[in-house]
Every structure is written in C-alpha cells, then in structure tokens.
Amino acid sequence: GLDIEGDYSSPIYAAASGTVSYASADRSGYGQHIVISHGNGVTTLYAHASKVFVRAGQSIRQGQTIAMQGCTGRCTGVHVHYEIRRSGVPVNPLAYY
C-alpha cells in the first residue's frame, strides 16, 4: 500500500466507483477505515481516517469524498494508508496510475 501524507483538513476520495463493504474501526491497526468493493475481486482500502462519511452497503462514485485523513489506529502522523487488493491479495497501487 501507499501512505499519503496530509492533515486533518485533507479529504479522502474514492479511487473508483463501487460499494462500501466496510466502514468502521477494528483492532487491525488501520483505525477507522473503509473498504470499497469494485467488482471482479478488486477492493480498495483507506485507513486511519479521522471522520468517515459513508456506511456499509452504500454505492460510491469515483472521486466522491468518503472520509477525512487522520491518525487512528497504529500511525505516526496524519495520513491515509491506501491499498488495492485483487482477490484479497495486496497489489502495487502505482501499477494502476
């Protein structure tokens, strides 16, 4: 995944359209995070949010503001941790740009 620096006023945008499959916090270290399913086994994850604006089951469009950057879970500064997974396996996000 990628760690993208920001501050508490930095929004997090959905990289692609899809359906929110998770939007909450757990003990994984990601803090408040969102997982969006894009079909064909592809998901994106956005972690460490200070505020989450979406809920599980909600349809999301590319570019929609889904959260604000933060430092929840295990983190050392305000940022978003961004991952792309294919069939649950992390892939290099830079290959998609």
For each residue, the residues with C-beta under 8 A, 3 or more apart:
1: 45 81 82 83 84 90 93
2: 81 82 83 93 94
3: 79 80 81 82
4: 69 79 80 82
5: 77 78 79
6: 10 69 78 79 80
7: 10 69 78
8: 50 68 69 70 78
9: 68
10: 6 7 68 69 78 80
11: 65 67 68 69
12: 34 46 49 65 66 67 68 69 80
13: 63 64 65 66
14: 17 18 36 44 60 61 62 63 64 66
15: 36 44 62 82 84 96
16: 36 38 44 62
17: 14 38 59 60 61 62
18: 14 36 37 38 39 43 44 59 60
19: 36 37 57 58 59 60
20: 23 34 35 36 37 54 55 56 57 58 60 66
21: 35 36 37 43 56
22: 33 34 35 56
23: 20 33 34 35 52 54 55 56 58
24: 32 33 52 56
25: 30 31 32 33 72 73
26: 30 33
27:
28: 33 73
29: 73 74
30: 25 26 33 45 47 48 73 81
31: 25 47 48 49 70 71 72 73 74 75
32: 24 25 47 48 49 50 51 52 67 70 72 73
33: 22 23 24 25 26 28 30 45 46 47 48 49 73 81
34: 12 20 22 23 45 46 49 52 54 66 67
35: 20 21 22 23 43 44 45
36: 14 15 16 18 19 20 21 43 44 46 60 66
37: 18 19 20 21 42 43
38: 16 17 18 42 43 44
39: 18 42
40:
41: 86 87 88
42: 37 38 39 84 85 86
43: 18 21 35 36 37 38 84 85 88
44: 14 15 16 18 35 36 38 82 83 84 85
45: 1 30 33 34 35 81 82 83 85
46: 12 33 34 36 49 66 67 80 81 82
47: 30 31 32 33 73 80 81 82 83
48: 30 31 32 33 69 70 71 72 73 75 78 79 80 81
49: 12 31 32 33 34 46 52 67 68 69 70 72 80
50: 8 32 67 68 69 70 71 72 78
51: 32 67 68 70
52: 23 24 32 34 49 66 67
53: 65 66 67 68
54: 20 23 34 58 60 66 67
55: 20 23 58
56: 20 21 22 23 24
57: 19 20
58: 19 20 23 54 55
59: 17 18 19
60: 14 17 18 19 20 36 54 64 66
61: 14 17 64
62: 14 15 16 17
63: 13 14
64: 13 14 60 61
65: 11 12 13 53
66: 12 13 14 20 34 36 46 52 53 54 60
67: 11 12 32 34 46 49 50 51 52 53 54 70 80
68: 8 9 10 11 12 49 50 51 53
69: 4 6 7 8 10 11 12 48 49 50 78 79 80
70: 8 31 32 48 49 50 51 67 78
71: 31 48 50 75 76 77 78 79
72: 25 31 32 48 49 50 75
73: 25 28 29 30 31 32 33 47 48
74: 29 31
75: 31 48 71 72 78 79 81
76: 71
77: 5 71
78: 5 6 7 8 10 48 50 69 70 71 75
79: 3 4 5 6 48 69 71 75
80: 3 4 6 10 12 46 47 48 49 67 69
81: 1 2 3 30 33 45 46 47 48 75
82: 1 2 3 4 15 44 45 46 47 93
83: 1 2 44 45 47 90 93
84: 1 15 42 43 44 90 91 92 93 96
85: 42 43 44 45 88 89 90 91
86: 41 42 89 91
87: 41
88: 41 43 85
89: 85 86
90: 1 83 84 85
91: 84 85 86 95
92: 84 95
93: 1 2 82 83 84 96 97
94: 2 97
95: 91 92
96: 15 84 93
97: 93 94
